[in-house]
Amino acid sequence: MHISWIGQTCVRLQTKNGDEDITVIIDGYKPAVGDFPRSFSPQIALYSHGEEDTTTLSQEPFIFSSSGECEVKGVMCYSFPTADGQVFKINSENMNLVHLGKITKKLSNEVLEKLGTPDVLFIPVGGGKEYLSAADAAEMVTAMEPRIVIPMAYQCDTDPKAGALSDFVKVLGLKADVTDKKIILKKKDLPTETKFMVLEKNY
């Protein structure tokens, strides 16, 4: 599986089902400023805050923006409601990926149980009115015990008012194992203890 961070809470997953390549775009919302794709061509598009202000989608993908579950081309998607919109669990290539959207408050135990233990956790860390504070994000990582944690929604050209990644790094207390524009993961290569990976914005 190939994983890229596009900016804000937008993530691209490139996965496989047999010989078929499947692209999943999560939170492809247009930013007010900065460099961002004008369009995406996924097979699956997930939105944590409804379908307003989204980028153009081609190829007529399956769009999922409400609570529930669905299977598209062998990819299982689960969406759970919170006070801050939807959070997602995606099962593909025998891995459990959890994307926490734009939450600003720690999740309830009920939602945490539904999400399970993530192989990969995408967590917003930029604080302010839109995202988890660095301290709350670090607490969520401790509670969820993911194998890999990937921060998102920190300060960049499309999100200049968000908090700096360094704030989260200080509180989390883990050194980034990888800093790159794309991460390639396989189930057999997942670590046994939580690994911190930082993705550079990949426009």
SVG drawing of the C-alpha trace seen along z (x, -y; Angstrom):
<svg xmlns="http://www.w3.org/2000/svg" viewBox="-25 -31 39 42">
<polyline fill="none" stroke="black" stroke-width="0.4" points="0.0,0.0 1.2,-3.5 0.3,-6.3 0.6,-10.1 -0.4,-13.2 -1.8,-15.9 -2.4,-18.6 -4.8,-19.4 -6.6,-16.1 -6.4,-14.9 -4.7,-11.5 -4.3,-9.3 -4.2,-5.5 -3.1,-3.4 -4.0,0.2 -4.6,3.4 -7.3,6.0 -5.8,8.9 -4.4,7.4 -6.6,4.3 -5.2,0.9 -7.6,-1.1 -7.1,-4.7 -8.9,-6.0 -9.0,-9.8 -9.9,-10.9 -11.0,-14.5 -10.3,-16.0 -11.5,-19.5 -10.3,-22.6 -8.0,-24.8 -8.3,-28.6 -4.6,-29.0 -1.6,-27.0 -0.8,-24.3 -3.4,-21.5 -4.6,-19.2 -7.5,-20.6 -9.0,-17.2 -8.6,-13.5 -9.4,-10.3 -10.1,-7.8 -12.3,-4.7 -13.4,-5.7 -13.7,-9.2 -14.4,-9.6 -15.4,-12.9 -15.5,-13.6 -17.4,-16.8 -19.9,-16.4 -19.4,-17.1 -19.2,-20.9 -16.0,-22.7 -14.5,-19.5 -12.2,-19.1 -13.4,-17.8 -13.6,-14.0 -13.4,-12.2 -14.2,-8.5 -17.4,-8.6 -16.0,-7.2 -18.0,-5.7 -18.5,-8.6 -19.0,-7.9 -19.7,-10.9 -22.2,-9.5 -22.2,-6.9 -22.3,-3.3 -20.2,-0.7 -19.6,0.4 -17.4,2.6 -16.0,1.3 -13.7,3.4 -12.7,5.4 -11.9,2.4 -14.0,2.2 -14.9,-1.3 -16.5,-2.0 -17.6,-5.5 -18.5,-6.5 -20.1,-9.8 -18.5,-12.0 -19.2,-15.5 -16.8,-16.7 -18.0,-14.8 -17.1,-11.3 -14.0,-9.2 -13.1,-6.3 -11.8,-2.7 -10.5,-1.2 -9.6,2.4 -7.4,3.3 -4.5,5.7 -5.2,7.2 -4.4,3.9 -6.6,1.7 -6.2,-2.0 -7.9,-4.7 -8.4,-8.3 -9.7,-10.7 -10.8,-13.5 -11.0,-16.9 -11.7,-16.0 -11.1,-18.6 -11.9,-16.5 -10.7,-13.1 -12.9,-10.2 -15.2,-8.4 -14.5,-4.8 -17.4,-3.6 -16.0,-5.0 -12.5,-3.8 -13.8,-0.3 -15.4,-0.4 -12.2,-1.6 -10.1,1.1 -6.3,1.2 -5.0,-0.6 -2.1,0.7 -1.9,-2.9 -3.4,-5.9 -3.9,-9.3 -4.4,-11.9 -4.9,-15.7 -2.4,-17.5 -2.6,-21.2 -4.7,-22.4 -6.8,-25.6 -10.5,-25.4 -10.2,-22.8 -8.0,-20.0 -6.8,-18.1 -4.3,-19.9 -0.8,-18.4 -1.3,-17.1 -4.7,-15.5 -3.4,-14.0 -0.5,-12.4 -3.0,-11.0 -5.1,-9.5 -2.0,-7.8 -1.3,-6.3 -4.9,-5.1 -5.2,-3.6 -1.7,-1.9 -1.3,-2.0 1.6,-0.2 2.3,-3.3 1.1,-6.9 1.1,-9.5 0.3,-13.1 -1.7,-15.3 -3.3,-18.8 -0.3,-20.6 1.1,-23.9 1.8,-23.9 1.1,-26.2 -2.5,-25.1 -3.0,-25.3 -0.9,-28.2 -2.8,-28.8 -2.4,-25.2 0.1,-24.4 3.6,-23.3 4.4,-19.7 7.3,-20.3 4.6,-20.9 3.3,-17.4 6.7,-15.8 7.7,-17.4 4.6,-16.0 4.6,-12.6 8.3,-11.9 9.0,-9.7 11.5,-10.4 10.2,-10.2 11.4,-7.0 10.7,-8.2 10.3,-11.6 9.3,-11.2 6.6,-12.1 5.3,-8.6 5.3,-5.5 5.0,-2.0 3.6,0.5 3.1,4.2 1.3,6.1 4.4,8.3 6.6,5.3 4.5,3.6 6.4,2.9 5.5,4.5 5.8,1.2 4.4,-2.2 6.5,-3.8 6.2,-7.5 6.3,-8.4 6.1,-11.9 4.9,-12.4 6.0,-15.5 3.1,-17.3 2.9,-15.5 1.1,-17.8"/>
</svg>
